[in-house]
Amino acid sequence: MTTTSNINLVLVDDEADFRQTLAKRLVWRDIVPREAGSGEECLSILAKEPADVVILDVKMPGMNGIEVLGHIKKEYPKTEVILLTGHASTQDGVEGMKCGAFDYLNKPVELEHLLGKIKQAHEKIRRDEKIKVSEEKLREAKFRAQMGQQMIAAERLASLGTLAAGVAHEINNPLAIMTEAVGWMNLILKKEETAQMPRKQDFELALQKIQSSIERARRITHQLLGAARKDDSVLADVDLKRLVDEAIALVSREAKNKDVEIVQEMDPSAGIISSYLYQLRQVMINLLTNAIHATGSGGKITVILEGMDDSIKLTVRDTGKGIPKEHIETVFEPFFTTKSPGEGTGLGLFVTRGIVEKLGGTVEAESRLGEGASFYVVLPKQHKLLNLG
């Protein structure tokens, strides 16, 4: 509860008798105000020591109360101002409220009414301070949580970089030998002497499964290396509409096999931007592939390209089953996937976010279960490639 003795108050009025009398009455109520006979003197006092509350007369020679109020709100936003007006100048009080005054009172002033307003103004300051402290604590907690997530991601990425170098040698070499062996066995099965071989179709099916697994393992190693490597791309003009066409063409067979339609909504103003073609192509393919995997047969994917003032916005929207709310913040983390075992690596969106952020942009996901998902990429038109190491 507010105690009047701890209220720092300045009383401003050019009528000395009125000001001094009111000051004495306030002292009797444990408020010791600093006095000023003009707006200029008030601002000089506040420059030495800001006040909690200022009692300010509106009609004064020189700088009037409304002008002083404007300076106070600009220089000392935490200070609350109570205006004093004559009965004939109530409009000045209303104007003062519009300019940020806490309240206004008509002269002659009833002391109890004035004291009530002073206490209310001081309580407002205390509430605002508590709210600010709470907001700062909330921001700090949010910042700590974000830093914790970033540290976890950084540790994962460091481990990923170490792992990738060994993966390239330890896995890709055996994969090459396996691919060669599968090819050799397929050649044998095509010879005339094996035409009547018992259960030949079973052998062919088994070889197809082996080849499919080899391709999946190779994709995983490529994604691992792509997430960890340093790229030497060259800045160039990129036609975004053509890039979208190329990316759709690259995934068209997979989309057709799943009976998924891909449509485009292109903004002519998006045009050509200065960027890094390889990185943008990989982002586009990753998002389209992710959308195809999420969309069931007969579904639809919409690619939207919008031009803004200094940036472009790329949206890939699908009609799939959607992403649970609790997973929206984690879909971009490495190795996170909602797909069944063997169907996803959990690296596509992680790699996408890494590329987009290195290009100075942002990527976000939005989804509701049963209504599909949307991925939004916003990139500056003039890209500055950040550290790719």
Contacts in CASP RR format, 6 or more apart in sequence:
PFRMAT RR
TARGET T0000
AUTHOR 0000-0000-0000
METHOD contacts of the structure
MODEL  1
MTTTSNINLVLVDDEADFRQTLAKRLVWRDIVPREAGSGEECLSILAKEP
ADVVILDVKMPGMNGIEVLGHIKKEYPKTEVILLTGHASTQDGVEGMKCG
AFDYLNKPVELEHLLGKIKQAHEKIRRDEKIKVSEEKLREAKFRAQMGQQ
MIAAERLASLGTLAAGVAHEINNPLAIMTEAVGWMNLILKKEETAQMPRK
QDFELALQKIQSSIERARRITHQLLGAARKDDSVLADVDLKRLVDEAIAL
VSREAKNKDVEIVQEMDPSAGIISSYLYQLRQVMINLLTNAIHATGSGGK
ITVILEGMDDSIKLTVRDTGKGIPKEHIETVFEPFFTTKSPGEGTGLGLF
VTRGIVEKLGGTVEAESRLGEGASFYVVLPKQHKLLNLG
2 119 0 8 1.000
2 122 0 8 1.000
2 123 0 8 1.000
2 126 0 8 1.000
3 30 0 8 1.000
4 29 0 8 1.000
4 30 0 8 1.000
4 31 0 8 1.000
4 115 0 8 1.000
4 118 0 8 1.000
4 119 0 8 1.000
5 30 0 8 1.000
5 31 0 8 1.000
7 31 0 8 1.000
7 52 0 8 1.000
7 53 0 8 1.000
7 118 0 8 1.000
7 119 0 8 1.000
7 122 0 8 1.000
8 49 0 8 1.000
8 50 0 8 1.000
8 51 0 8 1.000
8 52 0 8 1.000
8 53 0 8 1.000
9 26 0 8 1.000
9 31 0 8 1.000
9 32 0 8 1.000
9 33 0 8 1.000
9 34 0 8 1.000
9 51 0 8 1.000
9 52 0 8 1.000
9 53 0 8 1.000
9 54 0 8 1.000
9 55 0 8 1.000
9 118 0 8 1.000
10 33 0 8 1.000
10 34 0 8 1.000
10 35 0 8 1.000
10 36 0 8 1.000
10 42 0 8 1.000
10 45 0 8 1.000
10 46 0 8 1.000
10 51 0 8 1.000
10 53 0 8 1.000
10 54 0 8 1.000
10 55 0 8 1.000
11 19 0 8 1.000
11 22 0 8 1.000
11 23 0 8 1.000
11 26 0 8 1.000
11 33 0 8 1.000
11 34 0 8 1.000
11 35 0 8 1.000
11 36 0 8 1.000
11 54 0 8 1.000
11 55 0 8 1.000
12 19 0 8 1.000
12 35 0 8 1.000
12 36 0 8 1.000
12 37 0 8 1.000
12 38 0 8 1.000
12 39 0 8 1.000
12 41 0 8 1.000
12 42 0 8 1.000
12 54 0 8 1.000
12 55 0 8 1.000
12 56 0 8 1.000
12 57 0 8 1.000
12 60 0 8 1.000
12 65 0 8 1.000
12 68 0 8 1.000
13 19 0 8 1.000
13 22 0 8 1.000
13 37 0 8 1.000
13 55 0 8 1.000
13 57 0 8 1.000
13 60 0 8 1.000
13 84 0 8 1.000
14 37 0 8 1.000
14 38 0 8 1.000
14 57 0 8 1.000
14 60 0 8 1.000
14 61 0 8 1.000
15 57 0 8 1.000
16 37 0 8 1.000
18 107 0 8 1.000
19 35 0 8 1.000
19 37 0 8 1.000
20 35 0 8 1.000
22 55 0 8 1.000
22 109 0 8 1.000
22 111 0 8 1.000
22 114 0 8 1.000
23 33 0 8 1.000
23 35 0 8 1.000
25 111 0 8 1.000
26 32 0 8 1.000
26 33 0 8 1.000
26 111 0 8 1.000
26 115 0 8 1.000
27 33 0 8 1.000
29 111 0 8 1.000
29 115 0 8 1.000
31 115 0 8 1.000
31 118 0 8 1.000
33 55 0 8 1.000
34 45 0 8 1.000
34 51 0 8 1.000
36 42 0 8 1.000
36 44 0 8 1.000
36 45 0 8 1.000
37 60 0 8 1.000
38 60 0 8 1.000
38 61 0 8 1.000
38 62 0 8 1.000
38 63 0 8 1.000
39 56 0 8 1.000
39 60 0 8 1.000
39 62 0 8 1.000
39 63 0 8 1.000
39 65 0 8 1.000
39 67 0 8 1.000
39 68 0 8 1.000
40 62 0 8 1.000
40 63 0 8 1.000
42 54 0 8 1.000
42 56 0 8 1.000
42 68 0 8 1.000
43 68 0 8 1.000
43 71 0 8 1.000
43 72 0 8 1.000
43 75 0 8 1.000
45 51 0 8 1.000
46 54 0 8 1.000
46 72 0 8 1.000
46 75 0 8 1.000
46 76 0 8 1.000
46 79 0 8 1.000
50 76 0 8 1.000
50 78 0 8 1.000
50 79 0 8 1.000
51 76 0 8 1.000
51 79 0 8 1.000
52 79 0 8 1.000
52 80 0 8 1.000
52 121 0 8 1.000
52 122 0 8 1.000
52 125 0 8 1.000
53 79 0 8 1.000
53 80 0 8 1.000
53 81 0 8 1.000
53 82 0 8 1.000
53 102 0 8 1.000
53 118 0 8 1.000
53 121 0 8 1.000
53 122 0 8 1.000
54 72 0 8 1.000
54 79 0 8 1.000
54 80 0 8 1.000
54 81 0 8 1.000
54 82 0 8 1.000
55 82 0 8 1.000
55 84 0 8 1.000
55 114 0 8 1.000
55 118 0 8 1.000
56 65 0 8 1.000
56 68 0 8 1.000
56 69 0 8 1.000
56 72 0 8 1.000
56 81 0 8 1.000
56 82 0 8 1.000
56 83 0 8 1.000
56 84 0 8 1.000
57 65 0 8 1.000
57 83 0 8 1.000
57 84 0 8 1.000
58 64 0 8 1.000
58 65 0 8 1.000
58 66 0 8 1.000
58 83 0 8 1.000
58 84 0 8 1.000
58 85 0 8 1.000
58 86 0 8 1.000
58 89 0 8 1.000
58 92 0 8 1.000
58 93 0 8 1.000
58 96 0 8 1.000
58 104 0 8 1.000
59 65 0 8 1.000
59 85 0 8 1.000
59 86 0 8 1.000
59 89 0 8 1.000
59 92 0 8 1.000
65 83 0 8 1.000
66 92 0 8 1.000
66 95 0 8 1.000
66 96 0 8 1.000
66 99 0 8 1.000
69 81 0 8 1.000
69 83 0 8 1.000
69 96 0 8 1.000
69 99 0 8 1.000
69 100 0 8 1.000
69 101 0 8 1.000
70 99 0 8 1.000
72 79 0 8 1.000
72 81 0 8 1.000
73 79 0 8 1.000
73 81 0 8 1.000
73 99 0 8 1.000
73 100 0 8 1.000
78 125 0 8 1.000
78 128 0 8 1.000
80 102 0 8 1.000
80 121 0 8 1.000
80 122 0 8 1.000
80 124 0 8 1.000
80 125 0 8 1.000
81 100 0 8 1.000
81 101 0 8 1.000
81 102 0 8 1.000
82 101 0 8 1.000
82 102 0 8 1.000
82 103 0 8 1.000
82 104 0 8 1.000
82 105 0 8 1.000
82 114 0 8 1.000
82 117 0 8 1.000
82 118 0 8 1.000
82 121 0 8 1.000
83 92 0 8 1.000
83 93 0 8 1.000
83 96 0 8 1.000
83 101 0 8 1.000
83 103 0 8 1.000
83 104 0 8 1.000
83 105 0 8 1.000
84 104 0 8 1.000
84 105 0 8 1.000
84 106 0 8 1.000
84 107 0 8 1.000
84 109 0 8 1.000
85 92 0 8 1.000
85 93 0 8 1.000
85 104 0 8 1.000
85 105 0 8 1.000
85 106 0 8 1.000
85 107 0 8 1.000
86 106 0 8 1.000
86 107 0 8 1.000
87 106 0 8 1.000
87 107 0 8 1.000
90 104 0 8 1.000
90 106 0 8 1.000
92 104 0 8 1.000
93 101 0 8 1.000
93 104 0 8 1.000
94 104 0 8 1.000
96 104 0 8 1.000
97 103 0 8 1.000
97 104 0 8 1.000
102 117 0 8 1.000
102 120 0 8 1.000
102 121 0 8 1.000
102 124 0 8 1.000
103 117 0 8 1.000
103 120 0 8 1.000
103 121 0 8 1.000
105 113 0 8 1.000
105 114 0 8 1.000
105 117 0 8 1.000
153 333 0 8 1.000
153 334 0 8 1.000
156 333 0 8 1.000
156 334 0 8 1.000
156 335 0 8 1.000
157 227 0 8 1.000
157 228 0 8 1.000
157 334 0 8 1.000
160 224 0 8 1.000
160 227 0 8 1.000
160 228 0 8 1.000
160 334 0 8 1.000
161 224 0 8 1.000
161 227 0 8 1.000
161 228 0 8 1.000
163 224 0 8 1.000
164 221 0 8 1.000
164 224 0 8 1.000
164 225 0 8 1.000
164 226 0 8 1.000
164 227 0 8 1.000
164 228 0 8 1.000
164 229 0 8 1.000
165 228 0 8 1.000
167 221 0 8 1.000
167 224 0 8 1.000
167 225 0 8 1.000
168 221 0 8 1.000
168 225 0 8 1.000
171 217 0 8 1.000
171 221 0 8 1.000
172 218 0 8 1.000
172 221 0 8 1.000
175 214 0 8 1.000
175 217 0 8 1.000
175 218 0 8 1.000
175 221 0 8 1.000
178 210 0 8 1.000
178 214 0 8 1.000
179 211 0 8 1.000
179 214 0 8 1.000
182 207 0 8 1.000
182 210 0 8 1.000
182 211 0 8 1.000
182 214 0 8 1.000
183 207 0 8 1.000
185 203 0 8 1.000
185 207 0 8 1.000
186 204 0 8 1.000
186 207 0 8 1.000
188 194 0 8 1.000
189 197 0 8 1.000
189 200 0 8 1.000
189 203 0 8 1.000
189 204 0 8 1.000
189 207 0 8 1.000
194 200 0 8 1.000
197 203 0 8 1.000
216 342 0 8 1.000
219 345 0 8 1.000
220 345 0 8 1.000
220 347 0 8 1.000
223 345 0 8 1.000
223 347 0 8 1.000
223 348 0 8 1.000
223 351 0 8 1.000
224 347 0 8 1.000
226 351 0 8 1.000
227 334 0 8 1.000
227 347 0 8 1.000
227 350 0 8 1.000
227 351 0 8 1.000
227 354 0 8 1.000
230 388 0 8 1.000
230 389 0 8 1.000
231 276 0 8 1.000
231 278 0 8 1.000
231 279 0 8 1.000
231 388 0 8 1.000
233 276 0 8 1.000
233 277 0 8 1.000
233 278 0 8 1.000
233 279 0 8 1.000
233 385 0 8 1.000
233 388 0 8 1.000
234 276 0 8 1.000
235 274 0 8 1.000
235 275 0 8 1.000
235 276 0 8 1.000
235 383 0 8 1.000
235 385 0 8 1.000
236 274 0 8 1.000
236 275 0 8 1.000
236 276 0 8 1.000
236 277 0 8 1.000
237 272 0 8 1.000
237 273 0 8 1.000
237 274 0 8 1.000
238 272 0 8 1.000
238 273 0 8 1.000
238 274 0 8 1.000
238 275 0 8 1.000
238 276 0 8 1.000
238 277 0 8 1.000
238 280 0 8 1.000
239 271 0 8 1.000
239 272 0 8 1.000
240 270 0 8 1.000
240 271 0 8 1.000
240 272 0 8 1.000
240 273 0 8 1.000
240 280 0 8 1.000
240 305 0 8 1.000
240 312 0 8 1.000
240 314 0 8 1.000
241 266 0 8 1.000
241 270 0 8 1.000
241 271 0 8 1.000
241 305 0 8 1.000
243 277 0 8 1.000
243 280 0 8 1.000
243 281 0 8 1.000
243 284 0 8 1.000
244 264 0 8 1.000
244 266 0 8 1.000
244 284 0 8 1.000
244 303 0 8 1.000
244 305 0 8 1.000
246 281 0 8 1.000
247 281 0 8 1.000
247 284 0 8 1.000
247 285 0 8 1.000
247 288 0 8 1.000
248 262 0 8 1.000
248 264 0 8 1.000
248 288 0 8 1.000
248 303 0 8 1.000
250 285 0 8 1.000
251 262 0 8 1.000
251 285 0 8 1.000
251 288 0 8 1.000
251 289 0 8 1.000
251 292 0 8 1.000
252 262 0 8 1.000
254 289 0 8 1.000
254 292 0 8 1.000
255 261 0 8 1.000
255 262 0 8 1.000
255 288 0 8 1.000
255 292 0 8 1.000
255 301 0 8 1.000
258 292 0 8 1.000
258 295 0 8 1.000
258 296 0 8 1.000
258 297 0 8 1.000
258 298 0 8 1.000
259 296 0 8 1.000
259 297 0 8 1.000
259 298 0 8 1.000
259 299 0 8 1.000
260 292 0 8 1.000
260 295 0 8 1.000
260 296 0 8 1.000
260 297 0 8 1.000
260 298 0 8 1.000
260 299 0 8 1.000
260 300 0 8 1.000
260 301 0 8 1.000
261 298 0 8 1.000
261 299 0 8 1.000
261 300 0 8 1.000
261 301 0 8 1.000
262 288 0 8 1.000
262 300 0 8 1.000
262 301 0 8 1.000
262 302 0 8 1.000
262 303 0 8 1.000
263 300 0 8 1.000
263 301 0 8 1.000
263 302 0 8 1.000
263 303 0 8 1.000
264 302 0 8 1.000
264 303 0 8 1.000
264 304 0 8 1.000
264 305 0 8 1.000
265 302 0 8 1.000
265 303 0 8 1.000
265 304 0 8 1.000
265 305 0 8 1.000
266 305 0 8 1.000
267 305 0 8 1.000
267 306 0 8 1.000
267 307 0 8 1.000
269 307 0 8 1.000
270 305 0 8 1.000
270 306 0 8 1.000
270 307 0 8 1.000
270 312 0 8 1.000
271 307 0 8 1.000
273 312 0 8 1.000
273 379 0 8 1.000
273 381 0 8 1.000
273 382 0 8 1.000
273 383 0 8 1.000
274 381 0 8 1.000
274 382 0 8 1.000
274 383 0 8 1.000
275 359 0 8 1.000
275 379 0 8 1.000
275 383 0 8 1.000
276 359 0 8 1.000
276 383 0 8 1.000
276 385 0 8 1.000
279 355 0 8 1.000
279 358 0 8 1.000
279 359 0 8 1.000
279 385 0 8 1.000
280 359 0 8 1.000
280 379 0 8 1.000
282 351 0 8 1.000
282 352 0 8 1.000
282 355 0 8 1.000
283 352 0 8 1.000
283 355 0 8 1.000
283 356 0 8 1.000
283 377 0 8 1.000
284 314 0 8 1.000
286 348 0 8 1.000
286 349 0 8 1.000
286 351 0 8 1.000
286 352 0 8 1.000
287 314 0 8 1.000
287 316 0 8 1.000
287 352 0 8 1.000
287 375 0 8 1.000
287 377 0 8 1.000
288 301 0 8 1.000
288 303 0 8 1.000
288 316 0 8 1.000
289 348 0 8 1.000
290 316 0 8 1.000
290 348 0 8 1.000
290 349 0 8 1.000
290 375 0 8 1.000
291 301 0 8 1.000
291 316 0 8 1.000
291 317 0 8 1.000
291 318 0 8 1.000
291 373 0 8 1.000
291 375 0 8 1.000
292 301 0 8 1.000
292 318 0 8 1.000
293 339 0 8 1.000
293 343 0 8 1.000
293 344 0 8 1.000
294 318 0 8 1.000
294 320 0 8 1.000
294 321 0 8 1.000
294 322 0 8 1.000
294 372 0 8 1.000
294 373 0 8 1.000
295 301 0 8 1.000
295 318 0 8 1.000
295 319 0 8 1.000
295 320 0 8 1.000
296 319 0 8 1.000
296 320 0 8 1.000
296 321 0 8 1.000
299 318 0 8 1.000
299 319 0 8 1.000
299 320 0 8 1.000
300 318 0 8 1.000
300 319 0 8 1.000
301 316 0 8 1.000
301 317 0 8 1.000
301 318 0 8 1.000
301 319 0 8 1.000
302 315 0 8 1.000
302 316 0 8 1.000
302 317 0 8 1.000
302 318 0 8 1.000
303 314 0 8 1.000
303 315 0 8 1.000
303 316 0 8 1.000
303 317 0 8 1.000
304 313 0 8 1.000
304 314 0 8 1.000
304 315 0 8 1.000
304 316 0 8 1.000
304 317 0 8 1.000
305 312 0 8 1.000
305 313 0 8 1.000
305 314 0 8 1.000
305 315 0 8 1.000
306 312 0 8 1.000
306 313 0 8 1.000
306 314 0 8 1.000
306 315 0 8 1.000
307 313 0 8 1.000
308 378 0 8 1.000
310 380 0 8 1.000
310 381 0 8 1.000
310 382 0 8 1.000
311 361 0 8 1.000
311 378 0 8 1.000
311 379 0 8 1.000
311 380 0 8 1.000
311 381 0 8 1.000
312 378 0 8 1.000
312 379 0 8 1.000
312 381 0 8 1.000
313 376 0 8 1.000
313 377 0 8 1.000
313 378 0 8 1.000
314 376 0 8 1.000
314 377 0 8 1.000
314 378 0 8 1.000
314 379 0 8 1.000
315 374 0 8 1.000
315 375 0 8 1.000
315 376 0 8 1.000
315 377 0 8 1.000
316 374 0 8 1.000
316 375 0 8 1.000
317 372 0 8 1.000
317 373 0 8 1.000
317 374 0 8 1.000
317 375 0 8 1.000
318 372 0 8 1.000
318 373 0 8 1.000
318 374 0 8 1.000
319 371 0 8 1.000
319 372 0 8 1.000
320 370 0 8 1.000
320 372 0 8 1.000
320 373 0 8 1.000
321 369 0 8 1.000
321 370 0 8 1.000
321 372 0 8 1.000
322 367 0 8 1.000
322 368 0 8 1.000
322 369 0 8 1.000
322 370 0 8 1.000
322 371 0 8 1.000
322 372 0 8 1.000
322 373 0 8 1.000
323 331 0 8 1.000
323 338 0 8 1.000
323 365 0 8 1.000
323 367 0 8 1.000
323 369 0 8 1.000
323 372 0 8 1.000
323 373 0 8 1.000
324 338 0 8 1.000
324 369 0 8 1.000
325 367 0 8 1.000
325 369 0 8 1.000
327 336 0 8 1.000
327 338 0 8 1.000
328 365 0 8 1.000
328 366 0 8 1.000
328 367 0 8 1.000
330 336 0 8 1.000
331 338 0 8 1.000
331 349 0 8 1.000
331 365 0 8 1.000
332 349 0 8 1.000
332 350 0 8 1.000
332 352 0 8 1.000
332 353 0 8 1.000
332 363 0 8 1.000
332 365 0 8 1.000
333 350 0 8 1.000
334 346 0 8 1.000
334 347 0 8 1.000
334 350 0 8 1.000
335 345 0 8 1.000
335 346 0 8 1.000
335 347 0 8 1.000
335 350 0 8 1.000
336 346 0 8 1.000
336 350 0 8 1.000
337 343 0 8 1.000
337 344 0 8 1.000
337 345 0 8 1.000
337 346 0 8 1.000
339 346 0 8 1.000
352 363 0 8 1.000
353 363 0 8 1.000
356 362 0 8 1.000
356 363 0 8 1.000
356 377 0 8 1.000
356 379 0 8 1.000
357 363 0 8 1.000
357 386 0 8 1.000
358 385 0 8 1.000
358 386 0 8 1.000
358 387 0 8 1.000
358 388 0 8 1.000
359 379 0 8 1.000
359 380 0 8 1.000
359 383 0 8 1.000
359 384 0 8 1.000
359 385 0 8 1.000
359 386 0 8 1.000
360 379 0 8 1.000
360 380 0 8 1.000
360 383 0 8 1.000
360 384 0 8 1.000
360 386 0 8 1.000
361 377 0 8 1.000
361 378 0 8 1.000
361 379 0 8 1.000
361 380 0 8 1.000
362 376 0 8 1.000
362 377 0 8 1.000
362 378 0 8 1.000
363 375 0 8 1.000
363 376 0 8 1.000
363 377 0 8 1.000
363 378 0 8 1.000
364 375 0 8 1.000
364 376 0 8 1.000
365 373 0 8 1.000
365 374 0 8 1.000
365 375 0 8 1.000
365 376 0 8 1.000
366 373 0 8 1.000
366 374 0 8 1.000
366 375 0 8 1.000
366 376 0 8 1.000
367 373 0 8 1.000
367 374 0 8 1.000
END
